[in-house]
């Protein structure tokens, strides 16, 4: 299975200075960059740390995060975190958090909280696709972004507060824009991304862990996104998609296969990732915009789950994520289209 020794995570942390990214309002945080980035944020917190996470495993990488959170509590930082109740080991994680003085709880059983969000001191945000597991931080392809912006952090703090109060209810919060970044949470994702696809004139790049496309969901939101990619290709847009091919998850491969076939048959450049690495990233680049966050393309993700994303129009950041797409596909293989 796709795994990496913990010592590689530690080495990655030692190679990143505590000041890395200081002064940058928007910074991509991908793959092995996540653990040092989140530890840097936690260790620098002076007032508050708030987080939403799908998973909080009991392993060495997460142990480093827990130790940093415990140290933050000791120095007077208020730490609050909510984990999804549907993950078996999260209840034990809540008990560990409570034991060192953090405020922690599980979300509602009615709705999955799939977000991966950290907010520090009401100013700095780290969000994206990385779960708090050693495998996610130490092996996977993952896309995240660090935002140093009190306006965006304030908006996402209100989102956190809404879910903390009632994670079953749909937050009544508008999208908030600051600089080149806009918040995209929950039900805002589908119209945002579909609009980008329909307006694209030059290129679209997608990296996605799961795409549940199926004729039986005709007119469904996933089908609309996938079919919008094919329509963009038909009007001359350069469209390329990378989707995970698992060496252990046969169900995921079965789910992803129809989308791969439909898109390849439509002339879209479709790529399997490397079997050596799980591609858990969720990335969309459409012309001059990149969307980063927690959303897979599934019915529940688009219609029900708590999900956290941002849309970014900073040219340098968009190009950095476009280059990330190229790195992912460089290690994979193209999916064959129809016979000529």
Secondary structure as the mmCIF struct_conf table of DSSP 4:
data_model
#
loop_
_struct_conf.conf_type_id
_struct_conf.id
_struct_conf.beg_label_comp_id
_struct_conf.beg_label_asym_id
_struct_conf.beg_label_seq_id
_struct_conf.end_label_comp_id
_struct_conf.end_label_asym_id
_struct_conf.end_label_seq_id
HELX_RH_AL_P HELX_RH_AL_P1 UNK A 6 UNK A 14
TURN_TY1_P TURN_TY1_P1 UNK A 15 UNK A 15
BEND BEND1 UNK A 16 UNK A 16
TURN_TY1_P TURN_TY1_P2 UNK A 18 UNK A 23
BEND BEND2 UNK A 25 UNK A 25
STRN STRN1 UNK A 26 UNK A 30
TURN_TY1_P TURN_TY1_P3 UNK A 31 UNK A 32
HELX_RH_AL_P HELX_RH_AL_P2 UNK A 33 UNK A 44
BEND BEND3 UNK A 46 UNK A 47
STRN STRN2 UNK A 48 UNK A 53
BEND BEND4 UNK A 54 UNK A 54
STRN STRN3 UNK A 56 UNK A 56
BEND BEND5 UNK A 59 UNK A 59
HELX_RH_AL_P HELX_RH_AL_P3 UNK A 60 UNK A 74
TURN_TY1_P TURN_TY1_P4 UNK A 75 UNK A 76
STRN STRN4 UNK A 78 UNK A 83
TURN_TY1_P TURN_TY1_P5 UNK A 85 UNK A 86
BEND BEND6 UNK A 87 UNK A 87
TURN_TY1_P TURN_TY1_P6 UNK A 88 UNK A 89
HELX_RH_AL_P HELX_RH_AL_P4 UNK A 90 UNK A 99
TURN_TY1_P TURN_TY1_P7 UNK A 100 UNK A 101
STRN STRN5 UNK A 103 UNK A 106
BEND BEND7 UNK A 109 UNK A 111
STRN STRN6 UNK A 113 UNK A 113
STRN STRN7 UNK A 116 UNK A 120
TURN_TY1_P TURN_TY1_P8 UNK A 121 UNK A 123
STRN STRN8 UNK A 124 UNK A 128
BEND BEND8 UNK A 129 UNK A 129
STRN STRN9 UNK A 132 UNK A 132
BEND BEND9 UNK A 133 UNK A 133
HELX_RH_AL_P HELX_RH_AL_P5 UNK A 134 UNK A 138
TURN_TY1_P TURN_TY1_P9 UNK A 139 UNK A 139
BEND BEND10 UNK A 140 UNK A 140
STRN STRN10 UNK A 141 UNK A 141
STRN STRN11 UNK A 143 UNK A 148
HELX_RH_AL_P HELX_RH_AL_P6 UNK A 150 UNK A 165
TURN_TY1_P TURN_TY1_P10 UNK A 167 UNK A 168
BEND BEND11 UNK A 169 UNK A 169
HELX_LH_PP_P HELX_LH_PP_P1 UNK A 170 UNK A 171
STRN STRN12 UNK A 177 UNK A 178
TURN_TY1_P TURN_TY1_P11 UNK A 179 UNK A 180
STRN STRN13 UNK A 181 UNK A 185
TURN_TY1_P TURN_TY1_P12 UNK A 186 UNK A 187
HELX_RH_AL_P HELX_RH_AL_P7 UNK A 188 UNK A 199
BEND BEND12 UNK A 201 UNK A 202
STRN STRN14 UNK A 203 UNK A 208
BEND BEND13 UNK A 209 UNK A 209
STRN STRN15 UNK A 211 UNK A 211
HELX_RH_3T_P HELX_RH_3T_P1 UNK A 215 UNK A 217
TURN_TY1_P TURN_TY1_P13 UNK A 218 UNK A 219
HELX_RH_AL_P HELX_RH_AL_P8 UNK A 221 UNK A 234
TURN_TY1_P TURN_TY1_P14 UNK A 235 UNK A 236
STRN STRN16 UNK A 238 UNK A 243
BEND BEND14 UNK A 247 UNK A 248
HELX_RH_AL_P HELX_RH_AL_P9 UNK A 250 UNK A 265
TURN_TY1_P TURN_TY1_P15 UNK A 266 UNK A 267
STRN STRN17 UNK A 269 UNK A 272
TURN_TY1_P TURN_TY1_P16 UNK A 275 UNK A 276
BEND BEND15 UNK A 277 UNK A 277
STRN STRN18 UNK A 279 UNK A 279
STRN STRN19 UNK A 282 UNK A 286
TURN_TY1_P TURN_TY1_P17 UNK A 287 UNK A 288
STRN STRN20 UNK A 289 UNK A 293
BEND BEND16 UNK A 294 UNK A 294
STRN STRN21 UNK A 297 UNK A 297
BEND BEND17 UNK A 298 UNK A 298
HELX_RH_AL_P HELX_RH_AL_P10 UNK A 299 UNK A 303
TURN_TY1_P TURN_TY1_P18 UNK A 304 UNK A 304
BEND BEND18 UNK A 305 UNK A 305
STRN STRN22 UNK A 306 UNK A 306
STRN STRN23 UNK A 308 UNK A 312
HELX_RH_AL_P HELX_RH_AL_P11 UNK A 315 UNK A 330
TURN_TY1_P TURN_TY1_P19 UNK A 331 UNK A 331
BEND BEND19 UNK A 332 UNK A 332
STRN STRN24 UNK A 333 UNK A 334
HELX_LH_PP_P HELX_LH_PP_P2 UNK A 335 UNK A 336
#
